[in-house]
Amino acid sequence: MMTDDEITAFIAEARKLQLGTINPDGTPHMVTMFYGLTEGKISFWTYGKSQKTLNLQRDARVSCLIEAGDEYSELRGVLVYGVARMIDDPEGVLGVGMDVTRRMTGMADAEESLAEYVAHTGRKRVAFVVEPSRVISWDHRKLATPA
């Protein structure tokens, strides 16, 4: 397991996650998403008519998997279970969109150049903030370390 500080740092450092929502027939719907952090919580935006939005409007439960490593001894990850709270007011969507886009592009200080793109694409989007209910972590790098 990771410590709470390691989990926080790992989530802050990564840029993409695997988002799981629940389809109408109960099967998982998995997609890769760039994400932001809103008040320390995972946030993302997507088109209002996307399958994940339709799924979340019906059942707001989500799983968010963030992982790293190629070899077994390097594998580490965090799995966040929670409920996705929808944000659909333009200011809130723009805020999450900026958080996601800054991280996605690696342009943390490019507010002006990103704002026009985010405002344009944000007109058809909604945003979500994940309220975590359970967090699971692992770090195989610790397996080789003596206790």
N, C-alpha and C positions, 0 to 999 in steps of 0.2 A: 504494500500500500504506500501511497504518498502521504506526506503530512499535509495539513490544511494549507500551509504556506507554499508547498510544492504544487499542490493542485491549483491554487490561485495563480502562481507564476506560469504553470503549464498552459492554462486557459488563456492567460494574457499574451503568451508568446505565439500561440498557434493562430492560424487564419481561417482554416476550413474545418467543418465538422460534417458528420453524417447525421442527418435529421430523419428521425422516424416518426411518422404519423400513422393513423389508422384509417384504412380505406373503408367504404361503406359495407363491404362484405367481411370485414374483420381482419383482412390480410395487412401486413405492414407495407407502408409506402416509404421507401428510402431514397433520399437525394443528398447530394453533396452541396453544402451551402457555405459561402463566405459569411462570417458573422462579426458582430461588434460586441461591445460591452456597454451596457446601460446600467449605471449605478452598480457596477460589478457583476451584473447578471448577463447571461448570453442573450443576445438580441439578433434578429435578422429581419430582412424585408423581402417581399416577394409580390408577384402580381396578384391582384385581388381575385382573379378568376382561376388561379392555379389550382391544381389538385390538392396541394398541401393546404392552401387556404380553405378550400371547401371541406377538407377533412377536419381542420382545426375548428371551423365554425360548428361542426357537428359534435366533435369530441376533442377537447383541447389538450389531451394528454400527449406528451412527446417524450422521445429519448434523443439525446444528443451525444454522439460518440466523437471524441477527439483523440487521435492516436498518433504515435511517432515510432520510428525504428524500422529497420529492415531485417536484421538478424534477430533470432529468438532472444538472445541475451541483451538486446537493445530495446525490446518492446516496452512501451509505456503508454498509458492512456487514462482517460477520464471519461466515465459514462454518467451523464446527468439525466435523471428522470425528473419530470415535472409537468407543469401546466403552462401552456403558452397563452399569455394575455395579449389580446389584439389591441393594437394602436391604429386608429384610422383617421385621427385628426391630422391635417396637413403639417402642422408644426412638429408633432411627434414623429410622423413618418419621415420627415426631412431630417430630424435629429438622428434617428436610427440609421437612415440611409447614409448620412455623413460618417457615422461611426463605422459602418460596414465598409464603405468605399475607401476611407482612409486606410483601414487595415488591408483591404483587398489590393490596393495599389501600392502600399508601402509608402504613401505620401502623407505622413502624419501632419505635416505643416503646410499643406497645399490647399488651405481652406478656399481661397478665391477661385483657383482653377477647377476645383471639384464641385463647387456649389452650383454652377450652372447645369452641369451634367446631372447631379443628384436631383435638382429641382425639376428638370425636364422629365427624367425617367420616373421620378416619384409620383407623378400625377396618376399613374395607374396602379400604384402599389399600396400595400398595407404593411404594417410592421408588427412584430411580435417580440415580447420579452418573456423569457422562460423563468417562471417561478419554481425553483428547484424543490423537490420533495425528498430526493435520495441521490447521493453521489457515491460512485464506486470508482476506485482507482487502482492502478497496478504500475509497477516499475521493475522490470526484469533485470535492470542494471544492478539492483540491490541483491539479487539472488547469489551473485558471486562474491559479495562482500561478507566477511565473517561477522557473525552476530555480536 
